[in-house]
Structures are given as C-alpha cells and as structure tokens.
Amino acid sequence: MSVAGAVLVWLGVAVTVLSAVAAVVLESIIPRLHALTPVTVLAGPLVGVGLALRSGWSLTTATLLLVTLLLAVTGPALGAVTARLADRDAHDA
Amino acid sequence: MNTLLLAAVVVVPGGLVPAMVLLGRGDAVERLVGLELMGAVVVLALMIVAIGFGQPQYLIAPVVLVVLSWAGTLVFTRLLGGRP
C-alpha cells in the first residue's frame, strides 16, 4: 500500500510539473487555462489518494480527501470564471 | 529524506517557477492564471510536506489555503471585470 501511494504521489507530481510547463509554453490564455485544469482535477486526486493510501483509515485520510475534493471542485470553477473574464476582455478590446 | 519529501522538492520548483513566470508577464487576466496555478501547487506541496514530515496536524494549512485561494481569485476576477 505504501508503494502504491508513493507511485500515485509521484504521478501527481509529474502531472503538476508537466501542466505548469505547458501553461508557460502555450501563448493564449484559453489554452493556458486548459493546461492548468489537470493540476486540480487529476494531480490533486492522485496526490490525495496516494497520501491517503499511506495514512490508512483515520482523520488524516478524511482531511486529505477533503482538501482533494475542495481542490477538484474549486479549480474548474475558477478556470471557468477566468475564461469568461478573458472572453469579455477580448470582446471589449 | 523519504520519498514524499523528495516529491515535495520536485513539485515546489517545478510548479512554482512556471507560476512565477506566468505572474510576471502579460496583462492582468493572464497573470491571474499564474495566481491560480500557484495556489493549486502550494496546496499540493503543503499536503505532501505535512505527511512527509509525519505531522498530519499541519493539514489544516492546505484546508484553509484551498478555500482562501478560491475566494481570493474570485475577488480578483470581480475587480478585473470592471462592471457588475
């Protein structure tokens, strides 16, 4: 269980770093927002579940899963709001 | 150094340096993307570091940060929107 947890955490770290680098490389704001989405909806659950596997069933696991859930819910919402703002700026310009 | 702390050593510069690059270029909305990335990366790093050091009571920090980061970014979008 500890090895599986470490693998999931490292997968989440890889997704985070790749997404961050992709966001820098991409030029326009909408593709950047698309590149950032995996950080919250994929890397977050990977890291959270990986750490939960290492911790076993406890209050720590519940806290980890709470953070993971909040990150996965709020991240896409922020992306949508930012994209709407960018779209409004593009139309006003 | 255990494997979790090594993961934190990778994710902090690997995520925060691109976020700082995004924060430093473009217009205000483009910099806001860097702020969103920075918030998500710091939440993940704090989770990893808290478990890596064997101090799960510090998990309250990412719990608070994920909520404040969400609300703070929404405030920025409201201010940058210009009209209600």
N, CA and C atoms of all chains as a GROMACS GRO file, in nm:
protein
  531
    1MET      N    1   0.083  -0.121   0.000
    1MET     CA    2   0.000   0.000   0.000
    1MET      C    3   0.086   0.125   0.000
    2SER      N    4   0.199   0.116   0.070
    2SER     CA    5   0.288   0.232   0.075
    2SER      C    6   0.352   0.259  -0.061
    3VAL      N    7   0.388   0.149  -0.133
    3VAL     CA    8   0.448   0.166  -0.265
    3VAL      C    9   0.346   0.225  -0.362
    4ALA      N   10   0.222   0.173  -0.358
    4ALA     CA   11   0.118   0.227  -0.446
    4ALA      C   12   0.092   0.374  -0.416
    5GLY      N   13   0.092   0.410  -0.289
    5GLY     CA   14   0.074   0.550  -0.254
    5GLY      C   15   0.185   0.638  -0.308
    6ALA      N   16   0.309   0.590  -0.296
    6ALA     CA   17   0.422   0.668  -0.348
    6ALA      C   18   0.414   0.685  -0.499
    7VAL      N   19   0.372   0.577  -0.568
    7VAL     CA   20   0.358   0.586  -0.714
    7VAL      C   21   0.253   0.689  -0.752
    8LEU      N   22   0.139   0.688  -0.681
    8LEU     CA   23   0.034   0.785  -0.712
    8LEU      C   24   0.080   0.928  -0.685
    9VAL      N   25   0.152   0.947  -0.574
    9VAL     CA   26   0.201   1.082  -0.543
    9VAL      C   27   0.298   1.129  -0.652
   10TRP      N   28   0.387   1.041  -0.695
   10TRP     CA   29   0.483   1.080  -0.799
   10TRP      C   30   0.413   1.105  -0.933
   11LEU      N   31   0.308   1.029  -0.962
   11LEU     CA   32   0.230   1.057  -1.083
   11LEU      C   33   0.166   1.197  -1.074
   12GLY      N   34   0.112   1.229  -0.957
   12GLY     CA   35   0.055   1.362  -0.938
   12GLY      C   36   0.158   1.472  -0.953
   13VAL      N   37   0.277   1.449  -0.900
   13VAL     CA   38   0.386   1.547  -0.913
   13VAL      C   39   0.422   1.565  -1.061
   14ALA      N   40   0.429   1.454  -1.135
   14ALA     CA   41   0.462   1.463  -1.278
   14ALA      C   42   0.356   1.541  -1.354
   15VAL      N   43   0.228   1.513  -1.325
   15VAL     CA   44   0.120   1.585  -1.392
   15VAL      C   45   0.128   1.734  -1.360
   16THR      N   46   0.156   1.766  -1.234
   16THR     CA   47   0.165   1.907  -1.193
   16THR      C   48   0.276   1.979  -1.269
   17VAL      N   49   0.394   1.919  -1.272
   17VAL     CA   50   0.507   1.986  -1.337
   17VAL      C   51   0.483   1.999  -1.487
   18LEU      N   52   0.433   1.893  -1.550
   18LEU     CA   53   0.407   1.899  -1.694
   18LEU      C   54   0.302   2.004  -1.727
   19SER      N   55   0.196   2.011  -1.647
   19SER     CA   56   0.092   2.110  -1.673
   19SER      C   57   0.145   2.251  -1.655
   20ALA      N   58   0.226   2.272  -1.552
   20ALA     CA   59   0.281   2.406  -1.528
   20ALA      C   60   0.371   2.448  -1.643
   21VAL      N   61   0.454   2.358  -1.689
   21VAL     CA   62   0.543   2.391  -1.801
   21VAL      C   63   0.461   2.417  -1.928
   22ALA      N   64   0.357   2.336  -1.950
   22ALA     CA   65   0.272   2.356  -2.067
   22ALA      C   66   0.203   2.491  -2.062
   23ALA      N   67   0.162   2.534  -1.943
   23ALA     CA   68   0.096   2.664  -1.930
   23ALA      C   69   0.191   2.777  -1.967
   24VAL      N   70   0.319   2.761  -1.938
   24VAL     CA   71   0.416   2.864  -1.974
   24VAL      C   72   0.442   2.864  -2.124
   25VAL      N   73   0.447   2.745  -2.181
   25VAL     CA   74   0.482   2.734  -2.324
   25VAL      C   75   0.369   2.785  -2.411
   26LEU      N   76   0.244   2.757  -2.375
   26LEU     CA   77   0.130   2.798  -2.457
   26LEU      C   78   0.116   2.950  -2.452
   27GLU      N   79   0.071   3.009  -2.562
   27GLU     CA   80   0.072   3.154  -2.574
   27GLU      C   81  -0.058   3.220  -2.530
   28SER      N   82  -0.172   3.162  -2.572
   28SER     CA   83  -0.300   3.227  -2.546
   28SER      C   84  -0.354   3.186  -2.408
   29ILE      N   85  -0.448   3.266  -2.357
   29ILE     CA   86  -0.494   3.244  -2.220
   29ILE      C   87  -0.585   3.122  -2.209
   30ILE      N   88  -0.670   3.097  -2.309
   30ILE     CA   89  -0.761   2.982  -2.300
   30ILE      C   90  -0.683   2.849  -2.302
   31PRO      N   91  -0.588   2.830  -2.394
   31PRO     CA   92  -0.507   2.708  -2.384
   31PRO      C   93  -0.431   2.697  -2.252
   32ARG      N   94  -0.389   2.810  -2.197
   32ARG     CA   95  -0.323   2.804  -2.065
   32ARG      C   96  -0.418   2.752  -1.959
   33LEU      N   97  -0.542   2.799  -1.961
   33LEU     CA   98  -0.639   2.750  -1.863
   33LEU      C   99  -0.665   2.602  -1.882
   34HIS      N  100  -0.670   2.558  -2.009
   34HIS     CA  101  -0.685   2.414  -2.033
   34HIS      C  102  -0.568   2.336  -1.977
   35ALA      N  103  -0.448   2.393  -1.990
   35ALA     CA  104  -0.329   2.323  -1.939
   35ALA      C  105  -0.329   2.315  -1.787
   36LEU      N  106  -0.391   2.412  -1.722
   36LEU     CA  107  -0.390   2.414  -1.574
   36LEU      C  108  -0.493   2.320  -1.513
   37THR      N  109  -0.598   2.288  -1.589
   37THR     CA  110  -0.705   2.206  -1.532
   37THR      C  111  -0.656   2.073  -1.475
   38PRO      N  112  -0.562   2.000  -1.541
   38PRO     CA  113  -0.518   1.874  -1.481
   38PRO      C  114  -0.454   1.887  -1.344
   39VAL      N  115  -0.402   2.006  -1.309
   39VAL     CA  116  -0.341   2.021  -1.177
   39VAL      C  117  -0.444   1.999  -1.068
   40THR      N  118  -0.565   2.053  -1.089
   40THR     CA  119  -0.666   2.043  -0.983
   40THR      C  120  -0.751   1.916  -0.994
   41VAL      N  121  -0.782   1.871  -1.116
   41VAL     CA  122  -0.876   1.758  -1.128
   41VAL      C  123  -0.805   1.624  -1.146
   42LEU      N  124  -0.676   1.624  -1.174
   42LEU     CA  125  -0.604   1.498  -1.191
   42LEU      C  126  -0.489   1.484  -1.090
   43ALA      N  127  -0.401   1.584  -1.086
   43ALA     CA  128  -0.288   1.575  -0.993
   43ALA      C  129  -0.336   1.580  -0.848
   44GLY      N  130  -0.435   1.664  -0.819
   44GLY     CA  131  -0.487   1.672  -0.683
   44GLY      C  132  -0.538   1.538  -0.631
   45PRO      N  133  -0.631   1.473  -0.706
   45PRO     CA  134  -0.676   1.340  -0.661
   45PRO      C  135  -0.565   1.236  -0.655
   46LEU      N  136  -0.471   1.241  -0.751
   46LEU     CA  137  -0.360   1.144  -0.746
   46LEU      C  138  -0.279   1.161  -0.618
   47VAL      N  139  -0.243   1.285  -0.586
   47VAL     CA  140  -0.165   1.310  -0.465
   47VAL      C  141  -0.247   1.277  -0.340
   48GLY      N  142  -0.374   1.322  -0.340
   48GLY     CA  143  -0.457   1.299  -0.222
   48GLY      C  144  -0.480   1.151  -0.194
   49VAL      N  145  -0.514   1.075  -0.298
   49VAL     CA  146  -0.537   0.931  -0.278
   49VAL      C  147  -0.406   0.860  -0.244
   50GLY      N  148  -0.297   0.904  -0.307
   50GLY     CA  149  -0.167   0.843  -0.275
   50GLY      C  150  -0.129   0.864  -0.130
   51LEU      N  151  -0.148   0.986  -0.080
   51LEU     CA  152  -0.117   1.013   0.061
   51LEU      C  153  -0.215   0.939   0.153
   52ALA      N  154  -0.342   0.928   0.109
   52ALA     CA  155  -0.441   0.858   0.191
   52ALA      C  156  -0.407   0.709   0.202
   53LEU      N  157  -0.357   0.650   0.092
   53LEU     CA  158  -0.317   0.509   0.098
   53LEU      C  159  -0.206   0.488   0.199
   54ARG      N  160  -0.116   0.583   0.209
   54ARG     CA  161  -0.006   0.570   0.305
   54ARG      C  162  -0.053   0.590   0.448
   55SER      N  163  -0.161   0.668   0.465
   55SER     CA  164  -0.202   0.703   0.601
   55SER      C  165  -0.300   0.604   0.662
   56GLY      N  166  -0.366   0.523   0.578
   56GLY     CA  167  -0.467   0.432   0.632
   56GLY      C  168  -0.594   0.507   0.667
   57TRP      N  169  -0.692   0.434   0.728
   57TRP     CA  170  -0.820   0.497   0.760
   57TRP      C  171  -0.807   0.574   0.891
   58SER      N  172  -0.813   0.706   0.882
   58SER     CA  173  -0.800   0.789   1.001
   58SER      C  174  -0.854   0.927   0.970
   59LEU      N  175  -0.850   1.015   1.068
   59LEU     CA  176  -0.892   1.154   1.047
   59LEU      C  177  -0.800   1.222   0.945
   60THR      N  178  -0.674   1.180   0.943
   60THR     CA  179  -0.580   1.235   0.844
   60THR      C  180  -0.628   1.207   0.703
   61THR      N  181  -0.675   1.085   0.679
   61THR     CA  182  -0.725   1.050   0.546
   61THR      C  183  -0.847   1.134   0.510
   62ALA      N  184  -0.936   1.153   0.607
   62ALA     CA  185  -1.054   1.235   0.581
   62ALA      C  186  -1.013   1.377   0.545
   63THR      N  187  -0.914   1.432   0.614
   63THR     CA  188  -0.868   1.568   0.584
   63THR      C  189  -0.807   1.574   0.445
   64LEU      N  190  -0.726   1.474   0.411
   64LEU     CA  191  -0.665   1.471   0.278
   64LEU      C  192  -0.771   1.465   0.169
   65LEU      N  193  -0.871   1.382   0.188
   65LEU     CA  194  -0.975   1.370   0.087
   65LEU      C  195  -1.061   1.496   0.081
   66LEU      N  196  -1.077   1.565   0.195
   66LEU     CA  197  -1.150   1.692   0.194
   66LEU      C  198  -1.074   1.796   0.110
   67VAL      N  199  -0.944   1.806   0.131
   67VAL     CA  200  -0.864   1.901   0.053
   67VAL      C  201  -0.871   1.865  -0.096
   68THR      N  202  -0.860   1.737  -0.125
   68THR     CA  203  -0.866   1.692  -0.264
   68THR      C  204  -1.000   1.728  -0.328
   69LEU      N  205  -1.107   1.704  -0.254
   69LEU     CA  206  -1.240   1.735  -0.307
   69LEU      C  207  -1.257   1.885  -0.330
   70LEU      N  208  -1.215   1.965  -0.232
   70LEU     CA  209  -1.227   2.111  -0.247
   70LEU      C  210  -1.145   2.160  -0.366
   71LEU      N  211  -1.026   2.106  -0.382
   71LEU     CA  212  -0.940   2.148  -0.494
   71LEU      C  213  -1.004   2.110  -0.628
   72ALA      N  214  -1.060   1.990  -0.636
   72ALA     CA  215  -1.119   1.943  -0.761
   72ALA      C  216  -1.247   2.019  -0.794
   73VAL      N  217  -1.318   2.068  -0.692
   73VAL     CA  218  -1.443   2.141  -0.718
   73VAL      C  219  -1.414   2.288  -0.751
   74THR      N  220  -1.322   2.350  -0.677
   74THR     CA  221  -1.299   2.494  -0.696
   74THR      C  222  -1.211   2.524  -0.816
   75GLY      N  223  -1.121   2.434  -0.853
   75GLY     CA  224  -1.030   2.461  -0.964
   75GLY      C  225  -1.100   2.487  -1.096
   76PRO      N  226  -1.185   2.395  -1.144
   76PRO     CA  227  -1.256   2.420  -1.270
   76PRO      C  228  -1.348   2.541  -1.263
   77ALA      N  229  -1.406   2.568  -1.145
   77ALA     CA  230  -1.492   2.686  -1.132
   77ALA      C  231  -1.410   2.813  -1.154
   78LEU      N  232  -1.290   2.817  -1.094
   78LEU     CA  233  -1.204   2.934  -1.114
   78LEU      C  234  -1.162   2.946  -1.261
   79GLY      N  235  -1.133   2.833  -1.324
   79GLY     CA  236  -1.096   2.836  -1.466
   79GLY      C  237  -1.208   2.891  -1.552
   80ALA      N  238  -1.331   2.851  -1.522
   80ALA     CA  239  -1.445   2.899  -1.600
   80ALA      C  240  -1.465   3.049  -1.581
   81VAL      N  241  -1.452   3.095  -1.457
   81VAL     CA  242  -1.469   3.238  -1.431
   81VAL      C  243  -1.359   3.318  -1.501
   82THR      N  244  -1.236   3.270  -1.494
   82THR     CA  245  -1.125   3.340  -1.559
   82THR      C  246  -1.144   3.342  -1.711
   83ALA      N  247  -1.188   3.230  -1.768
   83ALA     CA  248  -1.210   3.225  -1.912
   83ALA      C  249  -1.321   3.322  -1.954
   84ARG      N  250  -1.426   3.332  -1.872
   84ARG     CA  251  -1.533   3.426  -1.903
   84ARG      C  252  -1.480   3.570  -1.898
   85LEU      N  253  -1.394   3.598  -1.800
   85LEU     CA  254  -1.335   3.731  -1.790
   85LEU      C  255  -1.246   3.760  -1.911
   86ALA      N  256  -1.167   3.663  -1.953
   86ALA     CA  257  -1.081   3.683  -2.070
   86ALA      C  258  -1.164   3.703  -2.196
   87ASP      N  259  -1.274   3.630  -2.205
   87ASP     CA  260  -1.362   3.645  -2.322
   87ASP      C  261  -1.425   3.783  -2.325
   88ARG      N  262  -1.466   3.832  -2.209
   88ARG     CA  263  -1.525   3.965  -2.203
   88ARG      C  264  -1.422   4.071  -2.241
   89ASP      N  265  -1.298   4.055  -2.194
   89ASP     CA  266  -1.191   4.149  -2.231
   89ASP      C  267  -1.167   4.147  -2.382
   90ALA      N  268  -1.170   4.026  -2.441
   90ALA     CA  269  -1.144   4.016  -2.585
   90ALA      C  270  -1.253   4.086  -2.664
   91HIS      N  271  -1.378   4.078  -2.616
   91HIS     CA  272  -1.488   4.142  -2.688
   91HIS      C  273  -1.487   4.294  -2.668
   92ASP      N  274  -1.442   4.338  -2.550
   92ASP     CA  275  -1.437   4.482  -2.524
   92ASP      C  276  -1.324   4.549  -2.600
   93ALA      N  277  -1.216   4.473  -2.628
   93ALA     CA  278  -1.098   4.533  -2.693
   93ALA      C  279  -1.128   4.568  -2.839
   94MET      N  280   1.613   1.155   0.368
   94MET     CA  281   1.496   1.216   0.305
   94MET      C  282   1.407   1.105   0.247
   95ASN      N  283   1.279   1.102   0.289
   95ASN     CA  284   1.192   0.999   0.236
   95ASN      C  285   1.137   1.040   0.100
   96THR      N  286   1.065   0.948   0.038
   96THR     CA  287   1.020   0.972  -0.100
   96THR      C  288   0.920   1.087  -0.109
   97LEU      N  289   0.842   1.110  -0.002
   97LEU     CA  290   0.746   1.220  -0.007
   97LEU      C  291   0.816   1.355  -0.004
   98LEU      N  292   0.918   1.367   0.079
   98LEU     CA  293   0.991   1.494   0.082
   98LEU      C  294   1.063   1.517  -0.049
   99LEU      N  295   1.110   1.408  -0.111
   99LEU     CA  296   1.172   1.423  -0.243
   99LEU      C  297   1.069   1.472  -0.346
  100ALA      N  298   0.947   1.418  -0.336
  100ALA     CA  299   0.840   1.466  -0.426
  100ALA      C  300   0.811   1.614  -0.403
  101ALA      N  301   0.814   1.657  -0.277
  101ALA     CA  302   0.793   1.799  -0.248
  101ALA      C  303   0.905   1.884  -0.306
  102VAL      N  304   1.028   1.832  -0.297
  102VAL     CA  305   1.142   1.907  -0.353
  102VAL      C  306   1.127   1.922  -0.504
  103VAL      N  307   1.063   1.824  -0.570
  103VAL     CA  308   1.043   1.834  -0.715
  103VAL      C  309   0.926   1.926  -0.748
  104VAL      N  310   0.815   1.913  -0.674
  104VAL     CA  311   0.694   1.985  -0.713
  104VAL      C  312   0.701   2.134  -0.680
  105VAL      N  313   0.776   2.171  -0.579
  105VAL     CA  314   0.781   2.314  -0.543
  105VAL      C  315   0.849   2.397  -0.652
  106PRO      N  316   0.973   2.366  -0.691
  106PRO     CA  317   1.030   2.446  -0.801
  106PRO      C  318   0.964   2.416  -0.935
  107GLY      N  319   0.927   2.288  -0.959
  107GLY     CA  320   0.867   2.251  -1.086
  107GLY      C  321   0.733   2.316  -1.110
  108GLY      N  322   0.660   2.349  -1.004
  108GLY     CA  323   0.531   2.415  -1.020
  108GLY      C  324   0.536   2.564  -0.996
  109LEU      N  325   0.618   2.606  -0.901
  109LEU     CA  326   0.618   2.748  -0.865
  109LEU      C  327   0.696   2.835  -0.961
  110VAL      N  328   0.804   2.784  -1.018
  110VAL     CA  329   0.879   2.865  -1.114
  110VAL      C  330   0.794   2.898  -1.238
  111PRO      N  331   0.727   2.799  -1.301
  111PRO     CA  332   0.636   2.837  -1.410
  111PRO      C  333   0.525   2.932  -1.364
  112ALA      N  334   0.475   2.914  -1.242
  112ALA     CA  335   0.370   3.004  -1.193
  112ALA      C  336   0.424   3.146  -1.181
  113MET      N  337   0.548   3.162  -1.134
  113MET     CA  338   0.604   3.296  -1.122
  113MET      C  339   0.631   3.357  -1.259
  114VAL      N  340   0.666   3.273  -1.356
  114VAL     CA  341   0.683   3.324  -1.493
  114VAL      C  342   0.549   3.376  -1.545
  115LEU      N  343   0.442   3.299  -1.521
  115LEU     CA  344   0.309   3.344  -1.565
  115LEU      C  345   0.266   3.471  -1.492
  116LEU      N  346   0.305   3.482  -1.365
  116LEU     CA  347   0.268   3.601  -1.288
  116LEU      C  348   0.340   3.725  -1.337
  117GLY      N  349   0.451   3.707  -1.407
  117GLY     CA  350   0.533   3.822  -1.444
  117GLY      C  351   0.518   3.870  -1.585
  118ARG      N  352   0.428   3.813  -1.662
  118ARG     CA  353   0.415   3.859  -1.800
  118ARG      C  354   0.268   3.861  -1.841
  119GLY      N  355   0.239   3.942  -1.944
  119GLY     CA  356   0.102   3.950  -1.994
  119GLY      C  357   0.020   4.053  -1.920
  120ASP      N  358  -0.110   4.059  -1.956
  120ASP     CA  359  -0.199   4.155  -1.889
  120ASP      C  360  -0.251   4.095  -1.758
  121ALA      N  361  -0.342   4.167  -1.694
  121ALA     CA  362  -0.384   4.129  -1.560
  121ALA      C  363  -0.453   3.992  -1.558
  122VAL      N  364  -0.537   3.965  -1.659
  122VAL     CA  365  -0.609   3.838  -1.661
  122VAL      C  366  -0.511   3.722  -1.683
  123GLU      N  367  -0.411   3.745  -1.768
  123GLU     CA  368  -0.311   3.639  -1.790
  123GLU      C  369  -0.230   3.613  -1.663
  124ARG      N  370  -0.202   3.718  -1.586
  124ARG     CA  371  -0.129   3.697  -1.461
  124ARG      C  372  -0.215   3.625  -1.358
  125LEU      N  373  -0.347   3.643  -1.369
  125LEU     CA  374  -0.437   3.573  -1.277
  125LEU      C  375  -0.425   3.421  -1.293
  126VAL      N  376  -0.397   3.376  -1.416
  126VAL     CA  377  -0.377   3.232  -1.438
  126VAL      C  378  -0.258   3.183  -1.355
  127GLY      N  379  -0.151   3.264  -1.349
  127GLY     CA  380  -0.036   3.227  -1.267
  127GLY      C  381  -0.072   3.217  -1.120
  128LEU      N  382  -0.159   3.307  -1.074
  128LEU     CA  383  -0.202   3.302  -0.934
  128LEU      C  384  -0.280   3.173  -0.905
  129GLU      N  385  -0.367   3.134  -0.998
  129GLU     CA  386  -0.442   3.010  -0.980
  129GLU      C  387  -0.349   2.889  -0.975
  130LEU      N  388  -0.250   2.888  -1.064
  130LEU     CA  389  -0.154   2.777  -1.064
  130LEU      C  390  -0.077   2.774  -0.933
  131MET      N  391  -0.035   2.891  -0.887
  131MET     CA  392   0.044   2.895  -0.764
  131MET      C  393  -0.036   2.843  -0.646
  132GLY      N  394  -0.163   2.881  -0.637
  132GLY     CA  395  -0.245   2.832  -0.528
  132GLY      C  396  -0.257   2.681  -0.528
  133ALA      N  397  -0.283   2.623  -0.645
  133ALA     CA  398  -0.300   2.478  -0.653
  133ALA      C  399  -0.169   2.405  -0.619
  134VAL      N  400  -0.058   2.457  -0.668
  134VAL     CA  401   0.071   2.391  -0.643
  134VAL      C  402   0.107   2.397  -0.494
  135VAL      N  403   0.082   2.512  -0.432
  135VAL     CA  404   0.116   2.524  -0.289
  135VAL      C  405   0.028   2.433  -0.205
  136VAL      N  406  -0.099   2.418  -0.242
  136VAL     CA  407  -0.187   2.326  -0.168
  136VAL      C  408  -0.132   2.183  -0.176
  137LEU      N  409  -0.094   2.140  -0.297
  137LEU     CA  410  -0.040   2.005  -0.313
  137LEU      C  411   0.090   1.990  -0.234
  138ALA      N  412   0.176   2.091  -0.243
  138ALA     CA  413   0.306   2.083  -0.173
  138ALA      C  414   0.286   2.076  -0.022
  139LEU      N  415   0.191   2.153   0.031
  139LEU     CA  416   0.167   2.150   0.176
  139LEU      C  417   0.114   2.015   0.221
  140MET      N  418   0.027   1.953   0.138
  140MET     CA  419  -0.022   1.819   0.171
  140MET      C  420   0.094   1.720   0.178
  141ILE      N  421   0.180   1.725   0.076
  141ILE     CA  422   0.291   1.629   0.070
  141ILE      C  423   0.388   1.651   0.186
  142VAL      N  424   0.418   1.777   0.215
  142VAL     CA  425   0.516   1.807   0.321
  142VAL      C  426   0.461   1.767   0.458
  143ALA      N  427   0.331   1.793   0.482
  143ALA     CA  428   0.273   1.759   0.612
  143ALA      C  429   0.282   1.609   0.637
  144ILE      N  430   0.247   1.528   0.537
  144ILE     CA  431   0.254   1.382   0.555
  144ILE      C  432   0.400   1.336   0.553
  145GLY      N  433   0.483   1.400   0.468
  145GLY     CA  434   0.624   1.360   0.459
  145GLY      C  435   0.699   1.378   0.589
  146PHE      N  436   0.665   1.484   0.663
  146PHE     CA  437   0.729   1.507   0.793
  146PHE      C  438   0.659   1.434   0.907
  147GLY      N  439   0.550   1.362   0.875
  147GLY     CA  440   0.479   1.290   0.980
  147GLY      C  441   0.405   1.383   1.076
  148GLN      N  442   0.358   1.499   1.026
  148GLN     CA  443   0.287   1.597   1.108
  148GLN      C  444   0.150   1.625   1.046
  149PRO      N  445   0.057   1.529   1.054
  149PRO     CA  446  -0.072   1.549   0.984
  149PRO      C  447  -0.155   1.663   1.041
  150GLN      N  448  -0.123   1.711   1.161
  150GLN     CA  449  -0.200   1.825   1.213
  150GLN      C  450  -0.178   1.950   1.129
  151TYR      N  451  -0.069   1.954   1.055
  151TYR     CA  452  -0.044   2.070   0.968
  151TYR      C  453  -0.131   2.068   0.842
  152LEU      N  454  -0.211   1.964   0.823
  152LEU     CA  455  -0.301   1.960   0.706
  152LEU      C  456  -0.409   2.068   0.712
  153ILE      N  457  -0.423   2.131   0.828
  153ILE     CA  458  -0.519   2.242   0.836
  153ILE      C  459  -0.475   2.356   0.744
  154ALA      N  460  -0.345   2.368   0.719
  154ALA     CA  461  -0.296   2.477   0.633
  154ALA      C  462  -0.348   2.463   0.489
  155PRO      N  463  -0.334   2.346   0.423
  155PRO     CA  464  -0.394   2.336   0.289
  155PRO      C  465  -0.545   2.344   0.288
  156VAL      N  466  -0.610   2.298   0.396
  156VAL     CA  467  -0.757   2.311   0.401
  156VAL      C  468  -0.796   2.459   0.395
  157VAL      N  469  -0.728   2.540   0.476
  157VAL     CA  470  -0.759   2.683   0.478
  157VAL      C  471  -0.717   2.748   0.346
  158LEU      N  472  -0.600   2.709   0.296
  158LEU     CA  473  -0.548   2.774   0.175
  158LEU      C  474  -0.636   2.749   0.054
  159VAL      N  475  -0.689   2.627   0.040
  159VAL     CA  476  -0.768   2.598  -0.080
  159VAL      C  477  -0.895   2.682  -0.081
  160VAL      N  478  -0.952   2.708   0.036
  160VAL     CA  479  -1.072   2.792   0.042
  160VAL      C  480  -1.037   2.939   0.018
  161LEU      N  481  -0.930   2.986   0.084
  161LEU     CA  482  -0.892   3.126   0.068
  161LEU      C  483  -0.843   3.156  -0.073
  162SER      N  484  -0.772   3.060  -0.133
  162SER     CA  485  -0.724   3.080  -0.270
  162SER      C  486  -0.841   3.092  -0.366
  163TRP      N  487  -0.941   3.010  -0.345
  163TRP     CA  488  -1.061   3.015  -0.430
  163TRP      C  489  -1.132   3.150  -0.414
  164ALA      N  490  -1.155   3.190  -0.289
  164ALA     CA  491  -1.225   3.317  -0.266
  164ALA      C  492  -1.141   3.434  -0.315
  165GLY      N  493  -1.011   3.431  -0.292
  165GLY     CA  494  -0.926   3.542  -0.333
  165GLY      C  495  -0.923   3.558  -0.484
  166THR      N  496  -0.917   3.447  -0.555
  166THR     CA  497  -0.916   3.457  -0.701
  166THR      C  498  -1.050   3.508  -0.753
  167LEU      N  499  -1.158   3.466  -0.689
  167LEU     CA  500  -1.288   3.518  -0.730
  167LEU      C  501  -1.297   3.669  -0.708
  168VAL      N  502  -1.237   3.718  -0.600
  168VAL     CA  503  -1.235   3.862  -0.576
  168VAL      C  504  -1.158   3.933  -0.687
  169PHE      N  505  -1.044   3.874  -0.727
  169PHE     CA  506  -0.967   3.934  -0.836
  169PHE      C  507  -1.048   3.938  -0.966
  170THR      N  508  -1.118   3.830  -0.996
  170THR     CA  509  -1.198   3.830  -1.120
  170THR      C  510  -1.308   3.936  -1.112
  171ARG      N  511  -1.364   3.954  -0.995
  171ARG     CA  512  -1.468   4.056  -0.977
  171ARG      C  513  -1.409   4.196  -1.000
  172LEU      N  514  -1.291   4.221  -0.941
  172LEU     CA  515  -1.229   4.352  -0.954
  172LEU      C  516  -1.184   4.378  -1.097
  173LEU      N  517  -1.136   4.274  -1.165
  173LEU     CA  518  -1.087   4.293  -1.301
  173LEU      C  519  -1.202   4.300  -1.401
  174GLY      N  520  -1.320   4.255  -1.360
  174GLY     CA  521  -1.434   4.255  -1.451
  174GLY      C  522  -1.478   4.394  -1.492
  175GLY      N  523  -1.461   4.490  -1.403
  175GLY     CA  524  -1.489   4.630  -1.437
  175GLY      C  525  -1.633   4.671  -1.418
  176ARG      N  526  -1.727   4.581  -1.440
  176ARG     CA  527  -1.868   4.616  -1.421
  176ARG      C  528  -1.939   4.498  -1.354
  177PRO      N  529  -2.047   4.527  -1.280
  177PRO     CA  530  -2.114   4.421  -1.204
  177PRO      C  531  -2.182   4.319  -1.294
   0.00000   0.00000   0.00000
